[in-house]
Amino acid sequence: MTVLVAAGNAKTLWYLTRGTGVVALLLLTGSVLLGVASALRWHGRQWPRFAVGDLHRNLTLLSIVFVAVHVATTIADGFAPIGVRDAFIPFLSPYRPIWLGLGTVAFDLLLALVVTSLLRIRLGARIWRAVHWLAYVSWPVAVLHSFGTGSDARFGWLEILGFSCVAAVSLAVVARAATGGGLAAPRLGGAFVALLVPVLLFVWYQGGPGRTGWASRAGTPKTILARKTTAGPVLTASVQEPKSFVASIQGRIKTAAVGAEEDVSFDLRLHGLPGGAARLVLRGRPTRRGVSLAASGASFVPRTTRTLYTGTVVGLDGSRVIAAVTDSAGQRLTLAFDLTIDEQTGVVTGAVTASGTSGDGE
């Protein structure tokens, strides 16, 4: 039970890390867009300038919260060797040092924004404004971090999400350059860079995170790569047709008279791999040792594949019942049930041993 709880907690932390990272990127993108809108002095009837500024500030604060949760769950997850030090000091982690380090830089810049905002009166507007503009650097750094070390970097949905964020900010910067004041040359240069960066990012992505083997090239420790490699066959094996296994069973026995004969049915649950359920039906005349078999039926459905096996009972010796079952693909199993029956309660316990061959005789 302890292992199951630990696995569940690890899985929860894993999804929290991924989810908060994606949400933080979206919030940071929205904050940057609103920052550009404020610089453009954009407003509307329903959105006065102070409302745009308030929303920009609140989005930034919310993004910092999600980044903090993202960092905390990454450290607590324990899958990768990432410690508290790596959350504040960049490029020292043994796990993807460059790309994780970029995330650390983004986090440090956001922390600097929070600290200077709290000390704004003492620091003065000039220093606060300089740090505030420096905090905008956290957005492109966070984008590179998400592509470089994110576990979903090669999934289509993250590609669309990430490049959509980049495109939105690039277009906003171009609009700022086109409508802003000042010299024409710097504005044209800014617009050119804003259009060039997404192209360079896309080219880098296609040759980097978008290609197979990026985990190794990004600096993932060999121990983690080996862990992922060995995990593959285990997951595959869990959905293969069962060929041999031993499992404990528990269920109930029911009897019903059918003329001069008697039906005895066993409804059984298997515990442990492959899991699932089995049913045995014996029809015959009652004897001192049980039932003199006249007809029978057997079925088995493993939990791992949900495949239906059907067949008959081929052996009956006291509390030992042997059934031969086959699925639609010709996979044959011999199931040997060793049953212990509580006649007062009708509860059945015991074990089942399976052996089998495929339909082609392998």
Contacts in CASP RR format, 6 or more apart in sequence:
PFRMAT RR
TARGET T0000
AUTHOR 0000-0000-0000
METHOD contacts of the structure
MODEL  1
MTVLVAAGNAKTLWYLTRGTGVVALLLLTGSVLLGVASALRWHGRQWPRF
AVGDLHRNLTLLSIVFVAVHVATTIADGFAPIGVRDAFIPFLSPYRPIWL
GLGTVAFDLLLALVVTSLLRIRLGARIWRAVHWLAYVSWPVAVLHSFGTG
SDARFGWLEILGFSCVAAVSLAVVARAATGGGLAAPRLGGAFVALLVPVL
LFVWYQGGPGRTGWASRAGTPKTILARKTTAGPVLTASVQEPKSFVASIQ
GRIKTAAVGAEEDVSFDLRLHGLPGGAARLVLRGRPTRRGVSLAASGASF
VPRTTRTLYTGTVVGLDGSRVIAAVTDSAGQRLTLAFDLTIDEQTGVVTG
AVTASGTSGDGE
10 77 0 8 1.000
10 78 0 8 1.000
10 79 0 8 1.000
13 73 0 8 1.000
13 76 0 8 1.000
13 77 0 8 1.000
13 78 0 8 1.000
14 77 0 8 1.000
14 79 0 8 1.000
16 69 0 8 1.000
16 73 0 8 1.000
17 70 0 8 1.000
17 73 0 8 1.000
17 74 0 8 1.000
17 77 0 8 1.000
18 150 0 8 1.000
18 151 0 8 1.000
18 152 0 8 1.000
19 70 0 8 1.000
20 66 0 8 1.000
20 67 0 8 1.000
20 69 0 8 1.000
20 70 0 8 1.000
20 73 0 8 1.000
21 66 0 8 1.000
21 67 0 8 1.000
21 70 0 8 1.000
21 146 0 8 1.000
22 146 0 8 1.000
22 152 0 8 1.000
22 158 0 8 1.000
22 161 0 8 1.000
23 66 0 8 1.000
24 63 0 8 1.000
24 66 0 8 1.000
24 67 0 8 1.000
24 70 0 8 1.000
24 142 0 8 1.000
25 142 0 8 1.000
25 143 0 8 1.000
25 146 0 8 1.000
25 161 0 8 1.000
25 162 0 8 1.000
25 165 0 8 1.000
26 161 0 8 1.000
26 165 0 8 1.000
27 59 0 8 1.000
27 60 0 8 1.000
27 62 0 8 1.000
27 63 0 8 1.000
27 66 0 8 1.000
28 60 0 8 1.000
28 63 0 8 1.000
28 138 0 8 1.000
28 139 0 8 1.000
28 142 0 8 1.000
29 139 0 8 1.000
29 165 0 8 1.000
29 168 0 8 1.000
29 169 0 8 1.000
30 59 0 8 1.000
31 56 0 8 1.000
31 59 0 8 1.000
31 60 0 8 1.000
31 63 0 8 1.000
31 139 0 8 1.000
32 136 0 8 1.000
32 139 0 8 1.000
32 169 0 8 1.000
32 172 0 8 1.000
33 168 0 8 1.000
33 169 0 8 1.000
33 172 0 8 1.000
34 52 0 8 1.000
34 53 0 8 1.000
34 55 0 8 1.000
34 56 0 8 1.000
34 59 0 8 1.000
35 53 0 8 1.000
35 56 0 8 1.000
36 169 0 8 1.000
36 172 0 8 1.000
36 173 0 8 1.000
36 175 0 8 1.000
36 176 0 8 1.000
37 52 0 8 1.000
37 56 0 8 1.000
37 172 0 8 1.000
38 49 0 8 1.000
38 52 0 8 1.000
38 53 0 8 1.000
38 56 0 8 1.000
39 176 0 8 1.000
40 175 0 8 1.000
40 176 0 8 1.000
40 179 0 8 1.000
40 180 0 8 1.000
41 49 0 8 1.000
42 49 0 8 1.000
42 52 0 8 1.000
43 49 0 8 1.000
43 51 0 8 1.000
43 52 0 8 1.000
60 113 0 8 1.000
60 135 0 8 1.000
63 110 0 8 1.000
64 110 0 8 1.000
64 111 0 8 1.000
64 113 0 8 1.000
64 114 0 8 1.000
67 106 0 8 1.000
67 107 0 8 1.000
67 110 0 8 1.000
71 87 0 8 1.000
71 107 0 8 1.000
74 80 0 8 1.000
74 82 0 8 1.000
74 87 0 8 1.000
75 82 0 8 1.000
75 83 0 8 1.000
75 84 0 8 1.000
75 86 0 8 1.000
75 87 0 8 1.000
79 224 0 8 1.000
80 95 0 8 1.000
80 221 0 8 1.000
80 224 0 8 1.000
81 93 0 8 1.000
81 94 0 8 1.000
81 95 0 8 1.000
81 221 0 8 1.000
82 93 0 8 1.000
82 95 0 8 1.000
82 100 0 8 1.000
83 93 0 8 1.000
85 92 0 8 1.000
86 92 0 8 1.000
86 93 0 8 1.000
86 95 0 8 1.000
86 100 0 8 1.000
86 101 0 8 1.000
86 104 0 8 1.000
87 104 0 8 1.000
87 107 0 8 1.000
88 104 0 8 1.000
88 107 0 8 1.000
88 108 0 8 1.000
89 104 0 8 1.000
90 100 0 8 1.000
90 101 0 8 1.000
90 102 0 8 1.000
90 103 0 8 1.000
90 104 0 8 1.000
90 105 0 8 1.000
90 108 0 8 1.000
91 97 0 8 1.000
91 98 0 8 1.000
91 101 0 8 1.000
91 104 0 8 1.000
93 100 0 8 1.000
93 101 0 8 1.000
94 221 0 8 1.000
95 219 0 8 1.000
95 220 0 8 1.000
95 221 0 8 1.000
95 224 0 8 1.000
96 148 0 8 1.000
96 149 0 8 1.000
96 218 0 8 1.000
96 219 0 8 1.000
96 220 0 8 1.000
97 219 0 8 1.000
98 218 0 8 1.000
98 219 0 8 1.000
99 144 0 8 1.000
99 145 0 8 1.000
99 148 0 8 1.000
99 149 0 8 1.000
99 150 0 8 1.000
99 218 0 8 1.000
100 145 0 8 1.000
100 149 0 8 1.000
101 145 0 8 1.000
102 141 0 8 1.000
102 142 0 8 1.000
102 144 0 8 1.000
102 145 0 8 1.000
102 148 0 8 1.000
102 149 0 8 1.000
103 141 0 8 1.000
103 142 0 8 1.000
103 145 0 8 1.000
103 149 0 8 1.000
105 138 0 8 1.000
105 141 0 8 1.000
106 138 0 8 1.000
106 139 0 8 1.000
106 141 0 8 1.000
106 142 0 8 1.000
106 145 0 8 1.000
107 138 0 8 1.000
109 134 0 8 1.000
109 135 0 8 1.000
109 137 0 8 1.000
109 138 0 8 1.000
109 141 0 8 1.000
110 135 0 8 1.000
110 138 0 8 1.000
112 131 0 8 1.000
112 134 0 8 1.000
112 135 0 8 1.000
113 131 0 8 1.000
113 132 0 8 1.000
113 135 0 8 1.000
116 123 0 8 1.000
116 127 0 8 1.000
116 128 0 8 1.000
116 131 0 8 1.000
116 132 0 8 1.000
117 128 0 8 1.000
120 128 0 8 1.000
139 169 0 8 1.000
140 197 0 8 1.000
143 162 0 8 1.000
143 165 0 8 1.000
143 166 0 8 1.000
143 201 0 8 1.000
146 153 0 8 1.000
146 158 0 8 1.000
146 162 0 8 1.000
147 153 0 8 1.000
147 162 0 8 1.000
147 201 0 8 1.000
147 205 0 8 1.000
147 209 0 8 1.000
148 209 0 8 1.000
148 214 0 8 1.000
148 218 0 8 1.000
149 218 0 8 1.000
150 158 0 8 1.000
152 158 0 8 1.000
153 209 0 8 1.000
153 210 0 8 1.000
153 214 0 8 1.000
154 209 0 8 1.000
154 210 0 8 1.000
154 214 0 8 1.000
159 205 0 8 1.000
163 198 0 8 1.000
163 201 0 8 1.000
163 202 0 8 1.000
166 197 0 8 1.000
166 198 0 8 1.000
166 201 0 8 1.000
167 198 0 8 1.000
169 194 0 8 1.000
170 194 0 8 1.000
170 195 0 8 1.000
170 197 0 8 1.000
170 198 0 8 1.000
171 194 0 8 1.000
173 190 0 8 1.000
173 191 0 8 1.000
173 194 0 8 1.000
174 191 0 8 1.000
174 194 0 8 1.000
174 195 0 8 1.000
177 187 0 8 1.000
177 188 0 8 1.000
177 189 0 8 1.000
177 190 0 8 1.000
177 191 0 8 1.000
177 194 0 8 1.000
178 187 0 8 1.000
178 191 0 8 1.000
180 187 0 8 1.000
181 187 0 8 1.000
208 214 0 8 1.000
208 217 0 8 1.000
209 218 0 8 1.000
215 225 0 8 1.000
215 228 0 8 1.000
216 225 0 8 1.000
238 273 0 8 1.000
238 304 0 8 1.000
239 304 0 8 1.000
239 305 0 8 1.000
240 304 0 8 1.000
240 305 0 8 1.000
241 302 0 8 1.000
241 305 0 8 1.000
241 307 0 8 1.000
241 327 0 8 1.000
241 329 0 8 1.000
241 331 0 8 1.000
241 358 0 8 1.000
242 273 0 8 1.000
242 274 0 8 1.000
242 302 0 8 1.000
242 304 0 8 1.000
242 305 0 8 1.000
242 333 0 8 1.000
242 354 0 8 1.000
243 331 0 8 1.000
243 333 0 8 1.000
243 354 0 8 1.000
243 355 0 8 1.000
243 356 0 8 1.000
243 357 0 8 1.000
243 358 0 8 1.000
244 354 0 8 1.000
244 355 0 8 1.000
244 356 0 8 1.000
245 273 0 8 1.000
245 274 0 8 1.000
245 353 0 8 1.000
245 354 0 8 1.000
246 351 0 8 1.000
246 352 0 8 1.000
246 353 0 8 1.000
246 354 0 8 1.000
247 270 0 8 1.000
247 271 0 8 1.000
247 272 0 8 1.000
247 273 0 8 1.000
247 274 0 8 1.000
247 275 0 8 1.000
247 351 0 8 1.000
247 352 0 8 1.000
247 354 0 8 1.000
248 270 0 8 1.000
248 271 0 8 1.000
248 272 0 8 1.000
248 349 0 8 1.000
248 350 0 8 1.000
248 351 0 8 1.000
249 268 0 8 1.000
249 269 0 8 1.000
249 270 0 8 1.000
249 271 0 8 1.000
249 278 0 8 1.000
249 337 0 8 1.000
249 339 0 8 1.000
249 348 0 8 1.000
249 349 0 8 1.000
249 350 0 8 1.000
249 351 0 8 1.000
249 352 0 8 1.000
250 268 0 8 1.000
250 269 0 8 1.000
250 271 0 8 1.000
250 347 0 8 1.000
250 348 0 8 1.000
250 349 0 8 1.000
250 350 0 8 1.000
251 266 0 8 1.000
251 267 0 8 1.000
251 268 0 8 1.000
251 269 0 8 1.000
251 347 0 8 1.000
251 348 0 8 1.000
251 349 0 8 1.000
252 266 0 8 1.000
252 267 0 8 1.000
252 346 0 8 1.000
252 347 0 8 1.000
252 348 0 8 1.000
253 264 0 8 1.000
253 265 0 8 1.000
253 266 0 8 1.000
253 341 0 8 1.000
253 346 0 8 1.000
253 348 0 8 1.000
254 264 0 8 1.000
254 265 0 8 1.000
254 267 0 8 1.000
255 262 0 8 1.000
255 263 0 8 1.000
255 264 0 8 1.000
255 265 0 8 1.000
256 262 0 8 1.000
256 263 0 8 1.000
256 265 0 8 1.000
257 263 0 8 1.000
258 283 0 8 1.000
260 285 0 8 1.000
261 283 0 8 1.000
261 284 0 8 1.000
261 285 0 8 1.000
261 294 0 8 1.000
262 283 0 8 1.000
262 284 0 8 1.000
262 285 0 8 1.000
262 286 0 8 1.000
262 291 0 8 1.000
263 281 0 8 1.000
263 282 0 8 1.000
263 283 0 8 1.000
263 284 0 8 1.000
264 281 0 8 1.000
264 282 0 8 1.000
264 283 0 8 1.000
264 290 0 8 1.000
264 291 0 8 1.000
265 279 0 8 1.000
265 280 0 8 1.000
265 281 0 8 1.000
265 282 0 8 1.000
266 278 0 8 1.000
266 279 0 8 1.000
266 280 0 8 1.000
266 281 0 8 1.000
266 321 0 8 1.000
266 337 0 8 1.000
266 339 0 8 1.000
266 348 0 8 1.000
267 277 0 8 1.000
267 279 0 8 1.000
268 277 0 8 1.000
268 278 0 8 1.000
268 279 0 8 1.000
268 280 0 8 1.000
268 337 0 8 1.000
268 348 0 8 1.000
268 352 0 8 1.000
269 275 0 8 1.000
269 276 0 8 1.000
269 277 0 8 1.000
270 276 0 8 1.000
270 277 0 8 1.000
270 278 0 8 1.000
270 302 0 8 1.000
270 303 0 8 1.000
270 352 0 8 1.000
273 304 0 8 1.000
274 302 0 8 1.000
274 303 0 8 1.000
274 304 0 8 1.000
274 305 0 8 1.000
275 302 0 8 1.000
275 303 0 8 1.000
275 304 0 8 1.000
276 300 0 8 1.000
276 301 0 8 1.000
276 302 0 8 1.000
276 303 0 8 1.000
277 300 0 8 1.000
277 301 0 8 1.000
278 298 0 8 1.000
278 299 0 8 1.000
278 300 0 8 1.000
278 301 0 8 1.000
278 335 0 8 1.000
278 337 0 8 1.000
278 352 0 8 1.000
279 298 0 8 1.000
279 299 0 8 1.000
279 300 0 8 1.000
280 296 0 8 1.000
280 297 0 8 1.000
280 298 0 8 1.000
280 313 0 8 1.000
280 321 0 8 1.000
280 323 0 8 1.000
280 337 0 8 1.000
281 296 0 8 1.000
281 297 0 8 1.000
281 298 0 8 1.000
282 291 0 8 1.000
282 293 0 8 1.000
282 296 0 8 1.000
282 297 0 8 1.000
282 313 0 8 1.000
282 316 0 8 1.000
282 321 0 8 1.000
283 291 0 8 1.000
283 293 0 8 1.000
283 294 0 8 1.000
283 295 0 8 1.000
283 296 0 8 1.000
284 291 0 8 1.000
284 292 0 8 1.000
284 293 0 8 1.000
284 294 0 8 1.000
284 295 0 8 1.000
285 291 0 8 1.000
285 292 0 8 1.000
285 294 0 8 1.000
286 292 0 8 1.000
289 318 0 8 1.000
290 318 0 8 1.000
291 316 0 8 1.000
293 313 0 8 1.000
293 315 0 8 1.000
293 316 0 8 1.000
296 312 0 8 1.000
296 313 0 8 1.000
296 323 0 8 1.000
297 310 0 8 1.000
297 311 0 8 1.000
297 312 0 8 1.000
297 313 0 8 1.000
297 323 0 8 1.000
298 310 0 8 1.000
298 311 0 8 1.000
298 312 0 8 1.000
298 313 0 8 1.000
298 323 0 8 1.000
298 324 0 8 1.000
298 325 0 8 1.000
298 335 0 8 1.000
299 308 0 8 1.000
299 309 0 8 1.000
299 310 0 8 1.000
299 311 0 8 1.000
299 325 0 8 1.000
300 308 0 8 1.000
300 309 0 8 1.000
300 323 0 8 1.000
300 325 0 8 1.000
300 333 0 8 1.000
300 335 0 8 1.000
301 307 0 8 1.000
301 308 0 8 1.000
301 309 0 8 1.000
307 327 0 8 1.000
307 328 0 8 1.000
307 331 0 8 1.000
308 327 0 8 1.000
308 328 0 8 1.000
309 325 0 8 1.000
309 326 0 8 1.000
309 327 0 8 1.000
309 331 0 8 1.000
309 333 0 8 1.000
310 325 0 8 1.000
310 326 0 8 1.000
311 323 0 8 1.000
311 324 0 8 1.000
311 325 0 8 1.000
311 326 0 8 1.000
312 323 0 8 1.000
312 324 0 8 1.000
313 321 0 8 1.000
313 322 0 8 1.000
313 323 0 8 1.000
314 322 0 8 1.000
314 323 0 8 1.000
314 324 0 8 1.000
314 334 0 8 1.000
315 321 0 8 1.000
315 322 0 8 1.000
315 323 0 8 1.000
316 322 0 8 1.000
319 338 0 8 1.000
319 339 0 8 1.000
319 340 0 8 1.000
319 341 0 8 1.000
320 336 0 8 1.000
320 337 0 8 1.000
320 338 0 8 1.000
320 339 0 8 1.000
321 336 0 8 1.000
321 337 0 8 1.000
321 339 0 8 1.000
322 334 0 8 1.000
322 335 0 8 1.000
322 336 0 8 1.000
322 337 0 8 1.000
323 334 0 8 1.000
323 335 0 8 1.000
323 337 0 8 1.000
324 332 0 8 1.000
324 333 0 8 1.000
324 334 0 8 1.000
324 335 0 8 1.000
325 332 0 8 1.000
325 333 0 8 1.000
325 335 0 8 1.000
326 332 0 8 1.000
326 333 0 8 1.000
329 358 0 8 1.000
329 359 0 8 1.000
330 358 0 8 1.000
330 359 0 8 1.000
331 356 0 8 1.000
331 357 0 8 1.000
331 358 0 8 1.000
331 359 0 8 1.000
332 356 0 8 1.000
332 357 0 8 1.000
332 358 0 8 1.000
332 359 0 8 1.000
333 354 0 8 1.000
333 355 0 8 1.000
333 356 0 8 1.000
334 354 0 8 1.000
334 355 0 8 1.000
334 356 0 8 1.000
335 352 0 8 1.000
335 353 0 8 1.000
335 354 0 8 1.000
336 352 0 8 1.000
336 353 0 8 1.000
336 354 0 8 1.000
337 350 0 8 1.000
337 351 0 8 1.000
337 352 0 8 1.000
338 350 0 8 1.000
338 351 0 8 1.000
338 352 0 8 1.000
338 353 0 8 1.000
339 348 0 8 1.000
339 349 0 8 1.000
339 350 0 8 1.000
340 348 0 8 1.000
340 349 0 8 1.000
340 350 0 8 1.000
341 347 0 8 1.000
341 348 0 8 1.000
342 348 0 8 1.000
342 349 0 8 1.000
END
